[in-house]
Amino acid sequence: MKKYFMALSTAALVNVAPYALASSTDLTVTGVITPAACTPSLSNGGVVDNGKISAKDLNPTTSTMIGRHPLKLTVACDAPIQFALNPIDNRAGTGASRTWFGLGLTDAGEKLGFVVVGVSNALADGVTAQVIDSEDNGKTWERTTVSSPGYILSTASTTDHSTPIRVKDLTMDFEVRTSIAPANNLTLTDEVVMDGSVTYEMKYL
């Protein structure tokens, strides 16, 4: 493929060269600088500790949920603004599904498990709102009860889920559900550290 691409590029250059002096192209750079800024935070510093789990307590053939931990998400903005949260899976590729967050790998390179983040009870400036997400960077929105990799997260009014609302202060409940892969699929002769990590990044709409 590399050789084909180089040959194609060379041919294009040869064809265009005779007209190079008479041709031009424009680069347009756009964007918006917003005066408002938002700060997201999670209760307990965003840390979920599942403690030590005995390998004997894991189901050999199906995943085992080992914990459900509540966290409170808070977003404080300087002024009402449309925004979303972009969840970045820092252990991408280690989850059992692309819609779940990864938990890292064992020393043998096996997928240790996955994390599901439930979302609920959104309050936008003290008013009940519904949680919505978008897989196409905000072109379309759907109601959701979970936060998933690749889906930006926002809030809408309870009567219209198609458009994010402008919010100054947002709170939302997270429930972090940790599951371990079937024990038969894992090498558990030594201690294995759970290493899930997700970054929620502000995105202004």
Contact map, one row per residue, 1 for C-alpha under 8 A:
1111100000000000000000000000000000000000000000000000000000000000000000000000000000000000000000000000000000000000000000000000000000000000000000000000000000000000000000000000000000000000000000000000000000000
1111110000000000000000000000000000000000000000000000000000000000000000000000000000000000000000000000000000000000000000000000000000000000000000000000000000000000000000000000000000000000000000000000000000000
1111111000000000000000000000000000000000000000000000000000000000000000000000000000000000000000000000000000000000000000000000000000000000000000000000000000000000000000000000000000000000000000000000000000000
1111111100000000000000000000000000000000000000000000000000000000000000000000000000000000000000000000000000000000000000000000000000000000000000000000000000000000000000000000000000000000000000000000000000000
1111111110000000000000000000000000000000000000000000000000000000000000000000000000000000000000000000000000000000000000000000000000000000000000000000000000000000000000000000000000000000000000000000000000000
0111111111000000000000000000000000000000000000000000000000000000000000000000000000000000000000000000000000000000000000000000000000000000000000000000000000000000000000000000000000000000000000000000000000000
0011111111100000000000000000000000000000000000000000000000000000000000000000000000000000000000000000000000000000000000000000000000000000000000000000000000000000000000000000000000000000000000000000000000000
0001111111110000000000000000000000000000000000000000000000000000000000000000000000000000000000000000000000000000000000000000000000000000000000000000000000000000000000000000000000000000000000000000000000000
0000111111111000000000000000000000000000000000000000000000000000000000000000000000000000000000000000000000000000000000000000000000000000000000000000000000000000000000000000000000000000000000000000000000000
0000011111111100000000000000000000000000000000000000000000000000000000000000000000000000000000000000000000000000000000000000000000000000000000000000000000000000000000000000000000000000000000000000000000000
0000001111111110000000000000000000000000000000000000000000000000000000000000000000000000000000000000000000000000000000000000000000000000000000000000000000000000000000000000000000000000000000000000000000000
0000000111111111000000000000000000000000000000000000000000000000000000000000000000000000000000000000000000000000000000000000000000000000000000000000000000000000000000000000000000000000000000000000000000000
0000000011111111100000000000000000000000000000000000000000000000000000000000000000000000000000000000000000000000000000000000000000000000000000000000000000000000000000000000000000000000000000000000000000000
0000000001111111110000000000000000000000000000000000000000000000000000000000000000000000000000000000000000000000000000000000000000000000000000000000000000000000000000000000000000000000000000000000000000000
0000000000111111110000000000000000000000000000000000000000000000000000000000000000000000000000000000000000000000000000000000000000000000000000000000000000000000000000000000000000000000000000000000000000000
0000000000011111111100000000000000000000000000000000000000000000000000000000000000000000000000000000000000000000000000000000000000000000000000000000000000000000000000000000000000000000000000000000000000000
0000000000001111111100000000000000000000000000000000000000000000000000000000000000000000000000000000000000000000000000000000000000000000000000000000000000000000000000000000000000000000000000000000000000000
0000000000000111111110000000000000000000000000000000000000000000000000000000000000000000000000000000000000000000000000000000000000000000000000000000000000000000000000000000000000000000000000000000000000000
0000000000000001111111100000000000000000000000000000000000000000000000000000000000000000000000000000000000000000000000000000000000000000000000000000000000000000000000000000000000000000000000000000000000000
0000000000000001111111110000000000000000000000000000000000000000000000000000000000000000000000000000000000000000000000000000000000000000000000000000000000000000000000000000000000000000000000000000000000000
0000000000000000011111100000000000000000000000000000000000000000000000000000000000000000000000000000000000000000000000000000000000000000000000000000000000000000000000000000000000000000000000000000000000000
0000000000000000001111110000000000000000000000000000000000000000000000000000000000000000000000000000000000000000000000000000000000000000000000000000000000000000000000000000000000000000000000000000000000000
0000000000000000001111111000000000000000000000000000000000000000000000000000000000000000000000000000000000000000000000000000000000000000000000000000000000000000000000000000000000000000000000000000000000000
0000000000000000000101111100000000000000000000000000000000000000000000000000000000000000000000000000000000000000000000000000000000000000000000000000000000000000000000000000000000000000000000000000000000000
0000000000000000000000111110000000000000000000000000000000000000000000000000000000000000000000000000000000000000000000000000000000000000000000000000000000000000000000000000000000000000000000000000000000000
0000000000000000000000011111000000000000000000000000000000000000000000000000000000000000000000000000000000000000000000000000000000000000000000000000000000000000000000000000000000000000000000000000000000000
0000000000000000000000001111100000000000000000000000000000000000000000000000000000000000000000000000000000000000000000000000000000000000000000000000000000000000000000000000000000000000000000000000000000000
0000000000000000000000000111110000000000000000000000000000000000000000000000000000000000000000000000000000000000000000000000000000000000000000000000000000000000000000000000000000000000000000000000000000000
0000000000000000000000000011111000000000000000000000000000000000000000000000000000000000000000000000000000000000000000000000000000000000000000000000000000000000000000000000000000000000000000000000000000000
0000000000000000000000000001111100000000000000000000000000000000000000000000000000000000000000000000000000000000000000000000000000000000000000000000000000000000000000000000000000000000000000000000000000000
0000000000000000000000000000111110000000000000000000000000000000000000000000000000000000000000000000000000000000000000000000000000000000000000000000000000000000000000000000000000000000000000000000000000000
0000000000000000000000000000011111000000000000000000000000000000000000000000000000000000000000000000000000000000000000000000000000000000000000000000000000000000000000000000000000000000000000000000000000000
0000000000000000000000000000001111100000000000000000000000000000000000000000000000000000000000000000000000000000000000000000000000000000000000000000000000000000000000000000000000000000000000000000000000000
0000000000000000000000000000000111111000000000000000000000000000000000000000000000000000000000000000000000000000000000000000000000000000000000000000000000000000000000000000000000000000000000000000000000000
0000000000000000000000000000000011111000000000000000000000000000000000000000000000000000000000000000000000000000000000000000000000000000000000000000000000000000000000000000000000000000000000000000000000000
0000000000000000000000000000000001111100000000000000000000000000000000000000111110000000000000000000000000000000000000000000000000000000000000000000000000000000000000000000000000000000000000000000000000000
0000000000000000000000000000000001111110000000000000000000000000000000000000111000000000000000000000000000000000000000000000000000000000000000000000000000000000000000000000000000000000000000000000000000000
0000000000000000000000000000000000011111000000000000000000000000000000000011110000000000000000000000000000000000000000000000000000000000000000000000000000000000000000000000000000000000000000000000000001000
0000000000000000000000000000000000001111100000000000000000000000000000000011100000000000000000000000000000000000000000000000000000000000000000000000000000000000000000000000000000000000000000000000000001000
0000000000000000000000000000000000000111110000000000000000000000000000001111000000000000000000000000000000000000000000000000000000000000000000000000000000000000000000000000000000000000000000000000000001000
0000000000000000000000000000000000000011111011000000000000000000000000001110000000000000000000000000000000000000000000000000000000000000000000000000000000000000000000000000000000000000000000000000000000000
0000000000000000000000000000000000000001111111000000000000000000000000111100000000000000000000000000000000000000000000000000000000000000000000000000000000000000000000000000000000000000000000000000000000000
0000000000000000000000000000000000000000111111000000000000000000000000111000000000000000000000000000000000000000000000000000000000000000000000000000000000000000000000000000000000000000000000000000000000000
0000000000000000000000000000000000000000011111100000000000000000000000100000000000000000000000000000000000000000000000000000000000000000000000000000000000000000000000000000000000000000000000000000000000000
0000000000000000000000000000000000000000111111100000000000000000000000000000000000000000000000000000000000000000000000000000000000000000000000000000000000000000000000000000000000000000000000000000000000000
0000000000000000000000000000000000000000111111110000000000000000000000100000000000000000000000000000000000000000000000000000000000000000000000000000000000000000000000000000000000000000000000000000000000000
0000000000000000000000000000000000000000000111111000000000000000000000000000000000000000000000000000000000000000000000000000000000000000000000000000000000000000000000000000000000000000000000000000000000000
0000000000000000000000000000000000000000000001111100000000000000000010000000000000000000000000000000000000000000000000000000000000000000000000000000000000000000000000000000000100000000000000000000000000000
0000000000000000000000000000000000000000000000111110000000000000000000000000000000000000000000000000000000000000000000000000000000000000000000000000000000000000000000000000000000000000000000000000000000000
0000000000000000000000000000000000000000000000011111100000000000011000000000000000000000000000000000000000000000000000000000000000000000000000000000000000000000000000000000000000000000000000000000000000000
0000000000000000000000000000000000000000000000001111100000000000000000000000000000000000000000000000000000000000000000000000000000000000000000000000000000000000000000000000000000000000000000000000000000000
0000000000000000000000000000000000000000000000000111110000000000000000000000000000000000000000000000000000000000000000000000000000000000000000000000000000000000000000000000000000000000000000000000000000000
0000000000000000000000000000000000000000000000000111111010000000010000000000000000000000000000000000000000000000000000000000000000000000000000000000000000000000000000000000000000000000000000000000000000000
0000000000000000000000000000000000000000000000000001111111000000000000000000000000000000000000000000000000000000000000000000000000000000000000000000000000000000000000000000000000000000000000000000000000000
0000000000000000000000000000000000000000000000000000111111000000000000000000000000000000000000000000000000000000000000000000000000000000000000000000000000000000000000000000000000000010000100000000000000000
0000000000000000000000000000000000000000000000000000011111000000000000000000000000000000000000000000000000000000000000000000000000000000000000000000000000000000000000000000000000000000000000000000000000000
0000000000000000000000000000000000000000000000000000111111100000000000000000000000000000000000000000000000000000000000000000000000000000000000000000000000000000000000000000000000000000000000000000000000000
0000000000000000000000000000000000000000000000000000011111110011000000000000000000000000000000000000000000000000000000000000000000000000000000000000000000000000000000000000000000010110000000000000000000000
0000000000000000000000000000000000000000000000000000000011111111000000000000000000000000000000000000000000000000000000000000000000000000000000000000000000000000000000000000000000000110000000000000000000000
0000000000000000000000000000000000000000000000000000000001111100000000000000000000000000000000000000000000000000000000000000000000000000000000000000000000000000000000000000000000000111100000000000000000000
0000000000000000000000000000000000000000000000000000000000111110000000000000000000000000000000000000000000000000000000000000000000000000000000000000000000000000000000000000000000000111000000000000000000000
0000000000000000000000000000000000000000000000000000000000111111000000000000000000000000000000000000000000000000000000000000000000000000000000000000000000000000000000000000000000001110000000000000000000000
0000000000000000000000000000000000000000000000000000000001101111100000000000000000000000000000000000000000000000100000000000000000000000000000000000000000000000000000000000000000111110000000000000000000000
0000000000000000000000000000000000000000000000000000000001100111110000000000000000000000000000000000000000000000000000000000000000000000000000000000000000000000000000000000000000111100000000000000000000000
0000000000000000000000000000000000000000000000000000000000000011111000000000000000000000000000000000000000000000000000000000000000000000000000000000000000000000000000000000000011110000000000000000000000000
0000000000000000000000000000000000000000000000000100100000000001111100000000000000000000000000000000000000000000000000000000000000000000000000000000000000000000000000000000000011110000000000000000000000000
0000000000000000000000000000000000000000000000000100000000000000111110000000000000000000000000000000000000000000000000000000000000000000000000000000000000000000000000000000000111100000000000000000000000000
0000000000000000000000000000000000000000000000000000000000000000011111000000000000000000000000000000000000000000000000000000000000000000000000000000000000000000000000000000001111000000000000000000000000000
0000000000000000000000000000000000000000000000010000000000000000001111100000000000000000000000000000000000000000000000000000000000000000000000000000000000000000000000000000001110000000000000000000000000000
0000000000000000000000000000000000000000000000000000000000000000000111110000000000000000000000000000000000000000000000000000000000000000000000000000000000000000000000000000111100000000000000000000000000000
0000000000000000000000000000000000000000011101000000000000000000000011111000000000000000000000000000000000000000000000000000000000000000000000000000000000000000000000000000111100000000000000000000000000000
0000000000000000000000000000000000000000011000000000000000000000000001111100000000000000000000000000000000000000000000000000000000000000000000000000000000000000000000000011110000000000000000000000000000000
0000000000000000000000000000000000000001111000000000000000000000000000111110000000000000000000000000000000000000000000000000000000000000000000000000000000000000000000000111110000000000000000000000000000000
0000000000000000000000000000000000000001110000000000000000000000000000011111000000000000000000000000000000000000000000000000000000000000000000000000000000000000000000001111000000000000000000000000000000000
0000000000000000000000000000000000000111100000000000000000000000000000001111100000000000000000000000000000000000000000000000000000000000000000000000000000000000000000011110000000000000000000000000000000000
0000000000000000000000000000000000000111000000000000000000000000000000000111110000000000000000000000000000000000000000000000000000000000000000000000000000000000000000011100000000000000000000000000000000000
0000000000000000000000000000000000011110000000000000000000000000000000000011111110000000000000000000000000000000000000000000000000000000000000000000000000000000000000111000000000000000000000000000000000000
0000000000000000000000000000000000011100000000000000000000000000000000000001111100000000000000000000000000000000000000000000000000000000000000000000000000000000000000010000000000000000000000000000000000000
0000000000000000000000000000000000011000000000000000000000000000000000000000111110000000000000000000000000000000000000000000000000000000000000000000000000000000000000110000000000000000000000000000000000000
0000000000000000000000000000000000010000000000000000000000000000000000000000111111000000000000000000000000000000000000000000000000000000000000000000000000000000000001111000000000000000000000000000000000000
0000000000000000000000000000000000010000000000000000000000000000000000000000101111100000000000000000000000000000000000000000000000000000000000000000000000000000000011110000000000000000000000000000000000010
0000000000000000000000000000000000000000000000000000000000000000000000000000000111110000000000000000000000000000000000000000000000000000000000000000000000000000000111100000000000000000000000000000000000011
0000000000000000000000000000000000000000000000000000000000000000000000000000000011111000000000000000000000000000000000000000000000000000000000000000000001000000000101100000000000000000000000000000000001111
0000000000000000000000000000000000000000000000000000000000000000000000000000000001111100000000000000000000000000000000000000000000000000000000000000000111100000000000000000000000000000000000000000000001111
0000000000000000000000000000000000000000000000000000000000000000000000000000000000111110000000000000000000000000000000000000000000000000000000000000000111000000000000000000000000000000000000000000000111100
0000000000000000000000000000000000000000000000000000000000000000000000000000000000011111000000000000000000000000000000000000000000000000000000000000011110000000000000000000000000000000000000000000001111100
0000000000000000000000000000000000000000000000000000000000000000000000000000000000001111100000000000000000000000000000000000000000000000000000000011111110000000000000000000000000000000000000000000011110000
0000000000000000000000000000000000000000000000000000000000000000000000000000000000000111110000000000000000000000000000000000000000000000000000000000110000000000000000000000000000000000000000000000011110000
0000000000000000000000000000000000000000000000000000000000000000000000000000000000000011111100000000110000000000000000000000000000000000000000000000100000000000000000000000000000000000000000000000111000000
0000000000000000000000000000000000000000000000000000000000000000000000000000000000000001111100000000010000000000000000000000000000000000000000000000000000000000000000000000000000000000000000000001111000000
0000000000000000000000000000000000000000000000000000000000000000000000000000000000000000111111100000111100000000000000000000000000000000000000000000000000000000000000000000000000000000000000000011110000000
0000000000000000000000000000000000000000000000000000000000000000000000000000000000000000111111100000110000000000000000000000000000000000000000000000000000000000000000000000000000000000000000000000000000000
0000000000000000000000000000000000000000000000000000000000000000000000000000000000000000001111100100010000000000000000000000000000000000000000000000000000000000000000000000000000000000000000000000000000000
0000000000000000000000000000000000000000000000000000000000000000000000000000000000000000001111110000111110000011110000000000000000000000000000000000000000000000000000000000000000000000000000000000000000000
0000000000000000000000000000000000000000000000000000000000000000000000000000000000000000001111111101111100000011111000000000000000000000000000000000000000000000000000000000000000000000000000000000000000000
0000000000000000000000000000000000000000000000000000000000000000000000000000000000000000000001111101010000000010110000000000000000000000000000000000000000000000000000000000000000000000000000000000000000000
0000000000000000000000000000000000000000000000000000000000000000000000000000000000000000000000111111100000000000000000000000000000000000000000000000000000000000000000000000000000000000000000000000000000000
0000000000000000000000000000000000000000000000000000000000000000000000000000000000000000000010111111100000000000000000000000000000000000000000000000100000000000000000000000000000000000000000000000000000000
0000000000000000000000000000000000000000000000000000000000000000000000000000000000000000000000001111100000000000000000000000000000000000000000000001110000000000000000000000000000000000000000000000000000000
0000000000000000000000000000000000000000000000000000000000000000000000000000000000000000000000111111110000000000011100000000000000000000000000000001100000000000000000000000000000000000000000000000000000000
0000000000000000000000000000000000000000000000000000000000000000000000000000000000000000101101101111111000000000011100000000000000000000000000000001100000000000000000000000000000000000000000000001010000000
0000000000000000000000000000000000000000000000000000000000000000000000000000000000000000111111110001111100000010111000000000000000000000000000000000000000000000000000000000000000000000000000000001100000000
0000000000000000000000000000000000000000000000000000000000000000000000000000000000000000001001100000111110000011111000000000000000000000000000000000000000000000000000000000000000000000000000000111100000000
0000000000000000000000000000000000000000000000000000000000000000000000000000000000000000001001100000011111000011100000000000000000000000000000000000000000000000000000000000000000000000000000000111000000000
0000000000000000000000000000000000000000000000000000000000000000000000000000000000000000000001000000001111111111000000000000000000000000000000000000000000000000000000000000000000000000000000000000000000000
0000000000000000000000000000000000000000000000000000000000000000000000000000000000000000000000000000000111111111000000000000000000000000000000000000000000000000000000000000000000000000011000011000000000000
0000000000000000000000000000000000000000000000000000000000000000000000000000000000000000000000000000000011111100000000000000000000000000000000000000000000000000000000000000000000000000000000010000000000000
0000000000000000000000000000000000000000000000000000000000000000000000000000000000000000000000000000000011111100000000000000000000000000000000000000000000000000000000000000000000000000001000000000000000000
0000000000000000000000000000000000000000000000000000000000000000000000000000000000000000000000000000000011111110000000000000000000000000000000000000000000000000000000000000000000000000000000000000000000000
0000000000000000000000000000000000000000000000000000000000000000000000000000000000000000000000000000000011111111000000000000000000000000000000000000000000000000000000000000000000000000111000000000000000000
0000000000000000000000000000000000000000000000000000000000000000000000000000000000000000000001110000011111001111100000000000000000000000000000000000000000000000000000000000000000001000010000000000000000000
0000000000000000000000000000000000000000000000000000000000000000000000000000000000000000000001100000001111000111110000000000000000000000000000000000000000000000000000000000000000011000010000000100000000000
0000000000000000000000000000000000000000000000000000000000000010000000000000000000000000000001110000011100000011111000000000000000000000000000000000000000000000000000000000000001111000000000000000000000000
0000000000000000000000000000000000000000000000000000000000000000000000000000000000000000000001110001111000000001111100000000000000000000000000000000000000000000000000000000000001111000000000000001000000000
0000000000000000000000000000000000000000000000000000000000000000000000000000000000000000000000100001111000000000111110000000000000000000000000000000000000000000000000000000000111100000000000000001000000000
0000000000000000000000000000000000000000000000000000000000000000000000000000000000000000000000000001100000000000011111000000000000000000000000000111000000000000000000000000000111000000000000000000000000000
0000000000000000000000000000000000000000000000000000000000000000000000000000000000000000000000000000000000000000001111100000000000000000000000000111000000000000000000000000011110000000000000000000000000000
0000000000000000000000000000000000000000000000000000000000000000000000000000000000000000000000000000000000000000000111110000000000000000000000001110000000000000000000000000111110000000000000000000000000000
0000000000000000000000000000000000000000000000000000000000000000000000000000000000000000000000000000000000000000000011111000000000100000000000011110000000000000000000000001111000000000000000000000000000000
0000000000000000000000000000000000000000000000000000000000000000000000000000000000000000000000000000000000000000000001111100000001100000000000001000000000000000000000000001110000000000000000000000000000000
0000000000000000000000000000000000000000000000000000000000000000000000000000000000000000000000000000000000000000000000111110000111000000000000000000000000000000000000000011100000000000000000000000000000000
0000000000000000000000000000000000000000000000000000000000000000000000000000000000000000000000000000000000000000000000011111000111100000000000000000000000100000000000000111100000000000000000000000000000000
0000000000000000000000000000000000000000000000000000000000000000000000000000000000000000000000000000000000000000000000001111111110000000000000000000000000000000000000000111000000000000000000000000000000000
0000000000000000000000000000000000000000000000000000000000000000000000000000000000000000000000000000000000000000000000000111111110000000000000000000000000100000000000111110000000000000000000000000000000000
0000000000000000000000000000000000000000000000000000000000000000000000000000000000000000000000000000000000000000000000000011111000000000000000000000000000000000000000111100000000000000000000000000000000000
0000000000000000000000000000000000000000000000000000000000000000000000000000000000000000000000000000000000000000000000000011111100000000000000000000000000000000000000001100000000000000000000000000000000000
0000000000000000000000000000000000000000000000000000000000000000000000000000000000000000000000000000000000000000000000000011111110000000000000000000000000000000000000000000000000000000000000000000000000000
0000000000000000000000000000000000000000000000000000000000000000000000000000000000000000000000000000000000000000000000001111011111000000000000000000000000001100000000000000000000000000000000000000000000000
0000000000000000000000000000000000000000000000000000000000000000000000000000000000000000000000000000000000000000000000001111001111100000000000000000000000111100000000000000000000000000000000000000000000000
0000000000000000000000000000000000000000000000000000000000000000000000000000000000000000000000000000000000000000000000011100000111110000000000100000000000111100100000000000000000000000000000000000000000000
0000000000000000000000000000000000000000000000000000000000000000000000000000000000000000000000000000000000000000000000110100000011111000000000111000000011110000000000000000000000000000000000000000000000000
0000000000000000000000000000000000000000000000000000000000000000000000000000000000000000000000000000000000000000000000000000000001111100000011110000000011110000100100000000000000000000000000000000000000000
0000000000000000000000000000000000000000000000000000000000000000000000000000000000000000000000000000000000000000000000000000000000111110000011110010001111000000000000000000000000000000000000000000000000000
0000000000000000000000000000000000000000000000000000000000000000000000000000000000000000000000000000000000000000000000000000000000011111111111000000001110000000000000000000000000000000000000000000000000000
0000000000000000000000000000000000000000000000000000000000000000000000000000000000000000000000000000000000000000000000000000000000001111110110000000011100000000000000000000000000000000000000000000000000000
0000000000000000000000000000000000000000000000000000000000000000000000000000000000000000000000000000000000000000000000000000000000000111111100000000001000000000000000000000000000000000000000000000000000000
0000000000000000000000000000000000000000000000000000000000000000000000000000000000000000000000000000000000000000000000000000000000000111111100000000001100000000000000000000000000000000000000000000000000000
0000000000000000000000000000000000000000000000000000000000000000000000000000000000000000000000000000000000000000000000000000000000000111111110000000000100000000000000000000000000000000000000000000000000001
0000000000000000000000000000000000000000000000000000000000000000000000000000000000000000000000000000000000000000000000000000000000000101111110000000000000000000000000000000000000000000000000000000000000000
0000000000000000000000000000000000000000000000000000000000000000000000000000000000000000000000000000000000000000000000000000000000000111111111000000000000000000010000000000000000000000000000000000000000000
0000000000000000000000000000000000000000000000000000000000000000000000000000000000000000000000000000000000000000000000000000000000011110011111100000000000000000111000000000000000000000000000000000000000000
0000000000000000000000000000000000000000000000000000000000000000000000000000000000000000000000000000000000000000000000000000000000011100000111110000000000000000110000000000000000000000000000000000000000000
0000000000000000000000000000000000000000000000000000000000000000000000000000000000000000000000000000000000000000000000000000000001111000000011111000000000000000100000000000000000000000000000000000000000000
0000000000000000000000000000000000000000000000000000000000000000000000000000000000000000000000000000000000000000000000100000000000111000000001111110000000000000000000000000000000000000000000000000000000000
0000000000000000000000000000000000000000000000000000000000000000000000000000000000000000000000000000000000000000000001110000000000100000000000111110000000000000000000000000000000000000000000000000000000000
0000000000000000000000000000000000000000000000000000000000000000000000000000000000000000000000000000000000000000000111100000000000000000000000011111000000000000000000000000000000000000000000000000000000000
0000000000000000000000000000000000000000000000000000000000000000000000000000000000000010000000000000000000000000000111100000000000001000000000011111101010000000000000000000000000000000000000000000000000000
0000000000000000000000000000000000000000000000000000000000000000000000000000000000000010000000000011100000000000000110000000000000000000000000000111111000000000000000000000000000000000000000000000000000000
0000000000000000000000000000000000000000000000000000000000000000000000000000000000000011100000000111100000000000000000000000000000000000000000000011111000000000000000000000000000000000000000000000000000000
0000000000000000000000000000000000000000000000000000000000000000000000000000000000000111000000000010000000000000000000000000000000000010000000000001111100000000000000000000000000000000000000000000000000000
0000000000000000000000000000000000000000000000000000000000000000000000000000000000000110000000000000000000000000000000000000000000001111100000000011111110000000000000000000000000000000000000000000000000000
0000000000000000000000000000000000000000000000000000000000000000000000000000000000011110000000000000000000000000000000000000000000001110110000000000011111000000000000000000000000000000000000000000000000000
0000000000000000000000000000000000000000000000000000000000000000000000000000000000011110000000000000000000000000000000000000000000111100000000000010001111100000000000000000000000000000000000000000000000000
0000000000000000000000000000000000000000000000000000000000000000000000000000000000111000000000000000000000000000000000000000000000111000000000000000000111110000000100000000000000000000000000000000000000000
0000000000000000000000000000000000000000000000000000000000000000000000000000000000010000000000000000000000000000000000000101000011110000000000000000000011111000100110000000000000000000000000000000000000000
0000000000000000000000000000000000000000000000000000000000000000000000000000000000000000000000000000000000000000000000000000000011110000000000000000000001111101111110000000000000000000000000000000000000000
0000000000000000000000000000000000000000000000000000000000000000000000000000000000000000000000000000000000000000000000000000000111000000000000000000000000111111100110000000000000000000000000000000000000000
0000000000000000000000000000000000000000000000000000000000000000000000000000000000000000000000000000000000000000000000000000000111000000000000000000000000011111100000000000000000000000000000000000000000000
0000000000000000000000000000000000000000000000000000000000000000000000000000000000000000000000000000000000000000000000000000000000000000000000000000000000001111100000000000000000000000000000000000000000000
0000000000000000000000000000000000000000000000000000000000000000000000000000000000000000000000000000000000000000000000000000000000000000000000000000000000011111111000000000000000000000000000000000000000000
0000000000000000000000000000000000000000000000000000000000000000000000000000000000000000000000000000000000000000000000000000000001010000000011100000000000111111111100000000000000000000000000000000000000000
0000000000000000000000000000000000000000000000000000000000000000000000000000000000000000000000000000000000000000000000000000000000000000000111000000000000010001111100000000000000000000000000000000000000000
0000000000000000000000000000000000000000000000000000000000000000000000000000000000000000000000000000000000000000000000000000000000000000000010000000000000010001111110000000000000000000000000000000000000000
0000000000000000000000000000000000000000000000000000000000000000000000000000000001100000000000000000000000000000000000000000000000010000000000000000000001111000111111000000000000000000000000000000000000000
0000000000000000000000000000000000000000000000000000000000000000000000000000000011000000000000000000000000000000000000000000000000000000000000000000000000111000001111100000000000000000000000000000000000000
0000000000000000000000000000000000000000000000000000000000000000000000000000000111100000000000000000000000000000000000000000000000000000000000000000000000000000000111110000000000000000000000000000000000000
0000000000000000000000000000000000000000000000000000000000000000000000000000101111100000000000000000000000000000000000000001100000000000000000000000000000000000000011111100000000000000000000000000000000000
0000000000000000000000000000000000000000000000000000000000000000000000000011111110000000000000000000000000000000000000000001100000000000000000000000000000000000000001111100000000000000000000000000000000000
0000000000000000000000000000000000000000000000000000000000000000000000000111100100000000000000000000000000000000000000000001110000000000000000000000000000000000000000111110000000000000000000000000000000000
0000000000000000000000000000000000000000000000000000000000000000000000001111000000000000000000000000000000000000000000000111110000000000000000000000000000000000000000111111000000000000000000000000000000000
0000000000000000000000000000000000000000000000000000000000000000000000011110000000000000000000000000000000000000000000001111000000000000000000000000000000000000000000001111100000000000000000000000000000000
0000000000000000000000000000000000000000000000000000000000000000000000011100000000000000000000000000000000000000000000111110000000000000000000000000000000000000000000000111110000000000000000000000000000000
0000000000000000000000000000000000000000000000000000000000000000000001111000000000000000000000000000000000000000000001111100000000000000000000000000000000000000000000000011111000000000000000000000000000000
0000000000000000000000000000000000000000000000000000000000000000000001111000000000000000000000000000000000000000000011110000000000000000000000000000000000000000000000000001111100000000000000000000000000000
0000000000000000000000000000000000000000000000000000000000000000000111100000000000000000000000000000000000000000000011100000000000000000000000000000000000000000000000000000111110000000000000000000000000000
0000000000000000000000000000000000000000000000010000000000000000001111100000000000000000000000000000000000000000001111000000000000000000000000000000000000000000000000000000011111000000000000000000000000000
0000000000000000000000000000000000000000000000000000000000000000111110000000000000000000000000000000000000000000001111000000000000000000000000000000000000000000000000000000001111100000000000000000000000000
0000000000000000000000000000000000000000000000000000000000000000111100000000000000000000000000000000000000000000111100000000000000000000000000000000000000000000000000000000000111110000000000000000000000000
0000000000000000000000000000000000000000000000000000000000000011111000000000000000000000000000000000000000000000111000000000000000000000000000000000000000000000000000000000000011111000000000000000000000000
0000000000000000000000000000000000000000000000000000000001000011110000000000000000000000000000000000000000000001110000000000000000000000000000000000000000000000000000000000000001111110000000000000000000000
0000000000000000000000000000000000000000000000000000000000000111000000000000000000000000000000000000000000000011110000000000000000000000000000000000000000000000000000000000000000111110110000000000000000000
0000000000000000000000000000000000000000000000000000000001111111000000000000000000000000000000000000000000000000000000000000000000000000000000000000000000000000000000000000000000011111110000000000000000000
0000000000000000000000000000000000000000000000000000001001111110000000000000000000000000000000000000000000000000000000000000000000000000000000000000000000000000000000000000000000011111111100000000000000000
0000000000000000000000000000000000000000000000000000000000011000000000000000000000000000000000000000000000000000000000000000000000000000000000000000000000000000000000000000000000000111111000000000000000000
0000000000000000000000000000000000000000000000000000000000010000000000000000000000000000000000000000000000000100000000000000000000000000000000000000000000000000000000000000000000001111111000000000000000000
0000000000000000000000000000000000000000000000000000000000000000000000000000000000000000000000000000000001000111000000000000000000000000000000000000000000000000000000000000000000001111111100000000000000000
0000000000000000000000000000000000000000000000000000000000000000000000000000000000000000000000000000000001010100000000000000000000000000000000000000000000000000000000000000000000000011111111000000000000000
0000000000000000000000000000000000000000000000000000001000000000000000000000000000000000000000000000000000000000000000000000000000000000000000000000000000000000000000000000000000000010011111110000000000000
0000000000000000000000000000000000000000000000000000000000000000000000000000000000000000000000000000000000000000000000000000000000000000000000000000000000000000000000000000000000000000001111100000000000000
0000000000000000000000000000000000000000000000000000000000000000000000000000000000000000000000000000000000000000000000000000000000000000000000000000000000000000000000000000000000000000001111110000000000000
0000000000000000000000000000000000000000000000000000000000000000000000000000000000000000000000000000000000000000000000000000000000000000000000000000000000000000000000000000000000000000000111111000000000000
0000000000000000000000000000000000000000000000000000000000000000000000000000000000000000000000000000000001100000000000000000000000000000000000000000000000000000000000000000000000000000000101111100000000000
0000000000000000000000000000000000000000000000000000000000000000000000000000000000000000000000000000000001000000000000000000000000000000000000000000000000000000000000000000000000000000000000111110000000000
0000000000000000000000000000000000000000000000000000000000000000000000000000000000000000000000000000001100000001000000000000000000000000000000000000000000000000000000000000000000000000000000011111000000000
0000000000000000000000000000000000000000000000000000000000000000000000000000000000000000001000000000001100000000000000000000000000000000000000000000000000000000000000000000000000000000000000001111100000000
0000000000000000000000000000000000000000000000000000000000000000000000000000000000000000011000000000111100000000011000000000000000000000000000000000000000000000000000000000000000000000000000000111110000000
0000000000000000000000000000000000000000000000000000000000000000000000000000000000000000111000000000011000000000000000000000000000000000000000000000000000000000000000000000000000000000000000000011111000000
0000000000000000000000000000000000000000000000000000000000000000000000000000000000000011111000000000100000000000000000000000000000000000000000000000000000000000000000000000000000000000000000000001111100000
0000000000000000000000000000000000000000000000000000000000000000000000000000000000000111110000000000000000000000000000000000000000000000000000000000000000000000000000000000000000000000000000000000111110000
0000000000000000000000000000000000000000000000000000000000000000000000000000000000001111000000000000000000000000000000000000000000000000000000000000000000000000000000000000000000000000000000000000011111000
0000000000000000000000000000000000000000000000000000000000000000000000000000000000001111000000000000000000000000000000000000000000000000000000000000000000000000000000000000000000000000000000000000001111100
0000000000000000000000000000000000000111000000000000000000000000000000000000000000111100000000000000000000000000000000000000000000000000000000000000000000000000000000000000000000000000000000000000000111110
0000000000000000000000000000000000000000000000000000000000000000000000000000000000111100000000000000000000000000000000000000000000000000000000000000000000000000000000000000000000000000000000000000000011111
0000000000000000000000000000000000000000000000000000000000000000000000000000000011110000000000000000000000000000000000000000000000000000000000000000000000000000000000000000000000000000000000000000000001111
0000000000000000000000000000000000000000000000000000000000000000000000000000000001110000000000000000000000000000000000000000000000000000010000000000000000000000000000000000000000000000000000000000000000111
